Amino acid sequence: MYNIVVNLMLILSVFSIIVIAMQPTKTKSSSNAFMGSSELFTTQKARGFEAFLIKVTIGCLILFFALALFLQL
Protein backbone atom coordinates (compact mmCIF):
# COMPACT_ATOMS: atom_id res chain seq x y z
CA MET A 1 0.00 0.00 0.00
CA TYR A 2 2.86 2.34 0.87
CA ASN A 3 4.51 1.83 -2.52
CA ILE A 4 1.28 2.54 -4.38
CA VAL A 5 0.75 5.83 -2.55
CA VAL A 6 4.37 6.91 -3.06
CA ASN A 7 4.19 6.11 -6.78
CA LEU A 8 0.91 8.00 -7.05
CA MET A 9 2.51 11.00 -5.33
CA LEU A 10 5.42 10.85 -7.78
CA ILE A 11 3.05 10.83 -10.76
CA LEU A 12 1.02 13.69 -9.26
CA SER A 13 4.12 15.78 -8.65
CA VAL A 14 5.33 15.41 -12.24
CA PHE A 15 1.84 16.11 -13.58
CA SER A 16 1.54 19.19 -11.34
CA ILE A 17 4.85 20.54 -12.64
CA ILE A 18 3.69 20.07 -16.24
CA VAL A 19 0.33 21.76 -15.60
CA ILE A 20 1.95 24.70 -13.79
CA ALA A 21 4.47 25.13 -16.61
CA MET A 22 1.63 25.22 -19.17
CA GLN A 23 -0.09 28.16 -17.51
CA PRO A 24 0.39 31.51 -19.26
CA THR A 25 2.32 34.25 -17.52
CA LYS A 26 0.47 37.18 -16.04
CA THR A 27 3.03 39.84 -16.91
CA LYS A 28 4.60 40.59 -20.26
CA SER A 29 8.15 40.64 -18.89
CA SER A 30 9.95 40.17 -15.63
CA SER A 31 10.95 43.82 -15.53
CA ASN A 32 7.29 44.80 -15.08
CA ALA A 33 7.29 43.14 -11.68
CA PHE A 34 10.18 45.29 -10.47
CA MET A 35 9.25 48.54 -12.21
CA GLY A 36 5.75 48.71 -10.71
CA SER A 37 3.64 48.20 -13.78
CA SER A 38 -0.07 48.83 -13.34
CA GLU A 39 -0.85 45.50 -15.02
CA LEU A 40 0.06 43.68 -11.84
CA PHE A 41 -2.91 45.05 -9.96
CA THR A 42 -5.60 44.52 -12.58
CA THR A 43 -7.96 41.70 -11.78
CA GLN A 44 -9.16 39.60 -14.64
CA LYS A 45 -11.13 36.41 -14.44
CA ALA A 46 -9.49 33.42 -16.02
CA ARG A 47 -11.47 32.06 -18.92
CA GLY A 48 -11.45 28.94 -21.01
CA PHE A 49 -8.34 26.81 -20.96
CA GLU A 50 -6.62 29.00 -18.35
CA ALA A 51 -9.47 28.47 -15.89
CA PHE A 52 -9.35 24.74 -16.56
CA LEU A 53 -5.60 24.66 -15.86
CA ILE A 54 -6.09 26.51 -12.58
CA LYS A 55 -8.75 24.03 -11.45
CA VAL A 56 -6.59 21.05 -12.44
CA THR A 57 -3.61 22.52 -10.59
CA ILE A 58 -5.62 23.08 -7.41
CA GLY A 59 -7.10 19.58 -7.61
CA CYS A 60 -3.71 17.93 -8.11
CA LEU A 61 -2.11 19.81 -5.26
CA ILE A 62 -4.97 19.08 -2.86
CA LEU A 63 -4.76 15.38 -3.74
CA PHE A 64 -0.97 15.46 -3.34
CA PHE A 65 -1.19 16.97 0.15
CA ALA A 66 -3.98 14.56 1.13
CA LEU A 67 -1.80 11.63 0.12
CA ALA A 68 1.13 13.12 2.03
CA LEU A 69 -1.04 13.35 5.15
CA PHE A 70 -2.25 9.79 4.56
CA LEU A 71 1.35 8.58 4.55
CA GLN A 72 1.88 10.12 7.98
CA LEU A 73 -0.77 7.88 9.55
N, C-alpha and C positions, 0 to 999 in steps of 0.2 A: 504494500500500500504506500509505503514511504517513497519508493522509487517512482511510482506512478505520479504522485503529487509533485515530486521534484522535477520530473520530466515535463509535466504540464506547466510548471512554473517557468522552466527554461523556454518552452515554446511560446508562452505568453509574453515573456520578456523580449524575445526577438520580434514577435509580432507587434508589440507595443512600440519598439524602436522604429520599425518600418512605418507604422501608422503615423507616429509623431513626425518622422522625416518627410512624409508626404504632405503634411499640412502646409498651406501657403504662409509666407511671412506677412506680418502685419505692417511693417515699415518698408519703405522702398530701399533704404540703405542703412547700414549700421551707424553712420554719422548722424542720422536724424535722432537717434536715441540720445546722443550726447549733446547735440546742438539745441535741443528743446523744441523740436518741431511740433506744430499744433496737431498733426495727424495722430500723435500718440494718445490724445485725450478724446478723440472722437469715438463715439460708441456706435457700432454698426452690428446688426444682427447677422449671424452667419446663416447663409442660405445654401441650399442644394448639397453638393458634395462636401463642402466644408463643414456644414452642420452634421452630416453623417459621420465624417471623420472625428469630430469632437465627441460625438456620442459613443463611437467605437472605442476611442481612447479612454474615456471615462469608464466604460464597461470593462475593458481589459485591465485597467489599473485597480479597479475595485475587486475584481476576481483574483488578481495577483495578490493583493494584500489579504484577502480572505483566505487564500491558500497558505500564505505565510503564517497567518494566525492559527490555522488548522494544524500546521506542522509543529507549533509550539505546545500543543496539547499532549 
